[in-house]
Amino acid sequence: MSMSARERALYVRDRCTCVYCDLSGIDNFDIWMNHSIDHIDPQGGESDENKAVACRECNCLKRNDKPNGNTRDERIADARKLVQSRREGWRHDFDLIAEESKISN
């Protein structure tokens, strides 16, 4: 199944790049396949201004939280801070697990 012209236009607008972490799928099909269209504000409606390209990880980390801001750019910036904060928490957990795994071997 292929995407609609409207969805394709969103990928072009956002340059096939996650608006939250800047992971680009522009030159890598496998990375691009892990991107999707996210609703910046989950309750903000179906307008293209409320949609953005996001990688699977960031989309999951953002959850259904409503970002603050009056403009699309402000809402993306607020969501980006939230995603990055959650990513740091997961990174901390990963580092602990990796270190404990090395010790237990």
BELMO-V686532 format. One record per backbone hydrogen bond with DSSP energy under -0.5 kcal/mol. CO is the residue of the C=O (numbers start at 1). NH is the residue of the N-H. If there is no record, write none. Layout:
CO	NH
CO	NH
This chain:
4	8
5	9
6	10
7	11
8	12
9	13
10	14
11	16
12	15
14	17
16	25
18	22
22	24
23	18
25	28
28	32
29	33
31	34
32	35
34	56
36	38
36	54
38	40
38	52
40	42
40	67
41	44
47	50
48	51
50	40
52	38
53	19
54	36
55	59
56	60
57	61
58	62
59	63
62	65
65	67
71	75
72	76
73	77
74	78
75	79
76	80
77	81
78	82
79	83
80	84
81	85
82	86
83	87
84	88
85	89
86	90
87	91
88	92
89	93
90	94
91	95
92	96
93	97
94	98
95	99
96	100
97	101
98	102
99	103
100	104
101	105
102	105
